[in-house]
Amino acid sequence: MDRVQTNFIANLKRFRRREGLSQEGLAELCNLTPAYIGEIEIGRKFPSHSVFDKFSKALRVKPYQLLVDENDFEAFDKNELLSQICERLEERIPAKIKEEVMALKNGE
């Protein structure tokens, strides 16, 4: 297995878990079989460009983020990643807390 495939597998698993998806959940979002996702994650298969694009969209990442080493910080768009984290947190914050945060931001 080459470095690109190793990076891809690690990133696919990491981003899938970050989104709270099982192999079955990712397969459903991408209109694939869970067995195919499993084959990819153990390195027996590598996705076509169209499947790669489906993964990118389902996992809410830029395509290159699936290929680079996670320690190569220059390759990751940090602002994009932080924005995604903030969006997910805001979705999980109850309305009342959200109101309080907004009030604090506005100096009320």
C-alpha positions as CSV (number, residue, x, y, z in Angstrom):
1,M,0.0,0.0,0.0
2,D,1.4,3.4,-1.0
3,R,1.4,6.6,1.1
4,V,-1.5,8.1,-0.8
5,Q,-3.7,5.1,-0.1
6,T,-2.6,4.9,3.6
7,N,-3.4,8.6,4.1
8,F,-6.7,8.2,2.3
9,I,-7.8,5.3,4.5
10,A,-6.8,7.0,7.7
11,N,-8.5,10.2,6.7
12,L,-11.7,8.4,5.5
13,K,-12.0,6.7,8.8
14,R,-11.2,9.9,10.8
15,F,-13.7,12.1,8.9
16,R,-16.3,9.3,8.9
17,R,-16.1,9.0,12.7
18,R,-16.0,12.8,13.1
19,E,-19.3,12.9,11.3
20,G,-20.6,10.2,13.6
21,L,-21.1,7.8,10.7
22,S,-20.7,4.0,10.6
23,Q,-19.5,2.3,7.4
24,E,-23.2,1.6,6.8
25,G,-24.1,5.3,7.3
26,L,-21.5,6.5,4.9
27,A,-22.5,3.8,2.4
28,E,-26.1,5.0,2.5
29,L,-25.1,8.6,2.0
30,C,-22.9,7.7,-1.0
31,N,-25.3,5.1,-2.5
32,L,-22.7,2.3,-2.0
33,T,-22.6,-0.9,-0.1
34,P,-21.2,-1.2,3.4
35,A,-19.0,-4.1,2.1
36,Y,-17.4,-1.8,-0.5
37,I,-16.6,0.8,2.2
38,G,-15.1,-2.0,4.3
39,E,-13.0,-3.1,1.3
40,I,-11.7,0.4,0.9
41,E,-10.9,0.9,4.6
42,I,-8.8,-2.3,4.7
43,G,-7.0,-1.3,1.5
44,R,-8.3,-3.9,-0.8
45,K,-10.0,-1.4,-3.1
46,F,-9.4,2.3,-4.0
47,P,-12.4,4.5,-5.0
48,S,-12.9,5.9,-8.5
49,H,-12.9,9.6,-8.9
50,S,-16.8,9.7,-8.8
51,V,-16.9,7.7,-5.5
52,F,-14.0,9.9,-4.2
53,D,-16.2,12.9,-4.9
54,K,-19.2,11.3,-3.1
55,F,-17.0,10.7,0.0
56,S,-15.8,14.4,-0.1
57,K,-19.4,15.7,-0.1
58,A,-20.7,13.2,2.4
59,L,-17.9,13.9,4.9
60,R,-18.0,17.7,4.3
61,V,-14.4,18.0,3.4
62,K,-12.4,19.2,0.4
63,P,-11.2,16.4,-1.8
64,Y,-7.5,17.0,-1.1
65,Q,-8.2,16.6,2.7
66,L,-8.8,12.9,2.1
67,L,-5.3,12.4,0.6
68,V,-2.9,14.4,2.7
69,D,-1.2,13.4,5.9
70,E,-3.1,14.9,8.8
71,N,0.1,16.2,10.2
72,D,0.7,18.3,7.1
73,F,-1.1,21.4,8.4
74,E,-0.3,23.6,5.4
75,A,-2.5,21.4,3.3
76,F,-5.6,21.8,5.5
77,D,-7.7,24.9,5.4
78,K,-7.8,25.7,9.1
79,N,-10.4,28.4,8.8
80,E,-12.7,26.0,6.9
81,L,-12.2,23.3,9.6
82,L,-12.8,25.7,12.4
83,S,-16.0,27.0,10.7
84,Q,-17.3,23.4,10.4
85,I,-16.6,22.8,14.0
86,C,-18.4,26.0,15.1
87,E,-21.4,25.0,12.9
88,R,-21.6,21.6,14.5
89,L,-21.4,23.1,18.0
90,E,-24.0,25.7,17.2
91,E,-26.4,23.0,16.0
92,R,-26.0,21.2,19.4
93,I,-26.3,24.2,21.6
94,P,-29.8,24.6,23.1
95,A,-31.7,27.7,22.0
96,K,-31.4,29.3,25.4
97,I,-27.7,29.0,25.6
98,K,-27.4,30.3,22.1
99,E,-29.5,33.4,23.1
100,E,-27.1,34.0,26.0
101,V,-24.1,33.7,23.8
102,M,-25.6,36.2,21.3
103,A,-26.4,38.6,24.1
104,L,-22.8,38.4,25.3
105,K,-21.5,39.0,21.8
106,N,-23.7,42.1,21.5
107,G,-22.6,43.4,24.9
108,E,-26.1,43.2,26.5
